Amino acid sequence: MRCFFHLVSNHDEIVDNAGIEVQDLESAKTQALIAIEELRAEIGTEADDWSGWRLEIVCPVGTLLHSLQLVETVH
């Protein structure tokens, strides 16, 4: 199944137009955590600036499958 990983806040959205193929939702969640860890490595101590942001896993038709708060996950 193809999943897309959008970064979303109340005021902005960074859309993943490519997505990735995963076996199931659990695999998608694992990939989301990996992506968040990579983001954390890039932004370092600026992680608090991501307060209010979340990573949303959506299917190709746009249905929300799972959501992770970035700040809670990053810390």
Backbone torsions as a table, in degrees:
resi	resn	phi	psi	omega
1	MET	NA	145.1	179.0
2	ARG	-94.8	133.7	176.3
3	CYS	-125.8	149.7	178.2
4	PHE	-117.5	145.7	-175.0
5	PHE	-120.9	99.3	-178.2
6	HIS	-97.3	136.7	171.1
7	LEU	-92.6	123.5	-170.9
8	VAL	-133.9	138.2	169.6
9	SER	-128.4	-176.6	178.2
10	ASN	-69.9	-17.6	-173.6
11	HIS	-121.9	-7.5	-173.9
12	ASP	-152.7	164.1	178.5
13	GLU	-149.9	134.2	173.8
14	ILE	-113.5	108.6	-171.0
15	VAL	-89.8	135.7	173.0
16	ASP	-91.3	107.9	-179.4
17	ASN	-89.3	-13.6	-176.6
18	ALA	-93.0	-47.1	-176.8
19	GLY	68.0	177.8	175.8
20	ILE	-140.3	156.4	174.6
21	GLU	-86.0	130.5	176.2
22	VAL	-132.6	162.0	-179.4
23	GLN	-75.9	-36.9	-176.9
24	ASP	-161.6	-178.8	-177.9
25	LEU	-63.7	-37.1	178.9
26	GLU	-62.1	-39.6	176.1
27	SER	-64.5	-38.4	177.7
28	ALA	-63.9	-41.4	178.3
29	LYS	-63.1	-41.0	177.9
30	THR	-62.2	-44.7	178.6
31	GLN	-64.1	-36.3	178.1
32	ALA	-63.6	-42.7	178.8
33	LEU	-64.6	-38.2	176.4
34	ILE	-63.0	-44.7	179.8
35	ALA	-62.4	-39.1	179.0
36	ILE	-66.7	-40.8	177.9
37	GLU	-63.3	-39.2	177.3
38	GLU	-65.1	-41.0	177.0
39	LEU	-62.6	-43.0	178.1
40	ARG	-58.8	-42.9	179.5
41	ALA	-62.9	-35.5	179.9
42	GLU	-72.9	-41.6	-173.6
43	ILE	-94.4	-16.6	175.5
44	GLY	55.0	-125.6	-174.2
45	THR	-71.9	-6.3	178.5
46	GLU	-83.4	10.1	-177.3
47	ALA	-57.3	-32.7	179.6
48	ASP	-62.7	-23.9	177.3
49	ASP	-66.4	-13.0	-179.4
50	TRP	-92.5	10.5	176.8
51	SER	-57.0	132.3	-178.7
52	GLY	90.7	-7.9	178.3
53	TRP	-92.6	150.5	175.8
54	ARG	-141.2	156.9	174.8
55	LEU	-104.6	119.3	-178.5
56	GLU	-105.6	130.2	174.6
57	ILE	-95.8	122.1	-179.2
58	VAL	-127.5	155.0	176.3
59	CYS	-86.1	172.3	-177.6
60	PRO	-57.3	-26.6	178.9
61	VAL	-89.0	1.0	175.0
62	GLY	95.5	3.9	178.5
63	THR	-71.9	129.3	177.9
64	LEU	-70.5	123.9	179.6
65	LEU	-100.0	-33.9	-178.3
66	HIS	-166.0	152.1	-179.9
67	SER	-137.0	137.1	179.0
68	LEU	-125.6	127.3	174.8
69	GLN	-71.8	130.0	-176.6
70	LEU	-67.1	-45.0	-176.0
71	VAL	-64.4	-45.2	179.6
72	GLU	-63.3	-38.3	-178.6
73	THR	-74.3	-37.9	-176.5
74	VAL	-69.4	-35.4	-176.4
75	HIS	-78.1	NA	NA
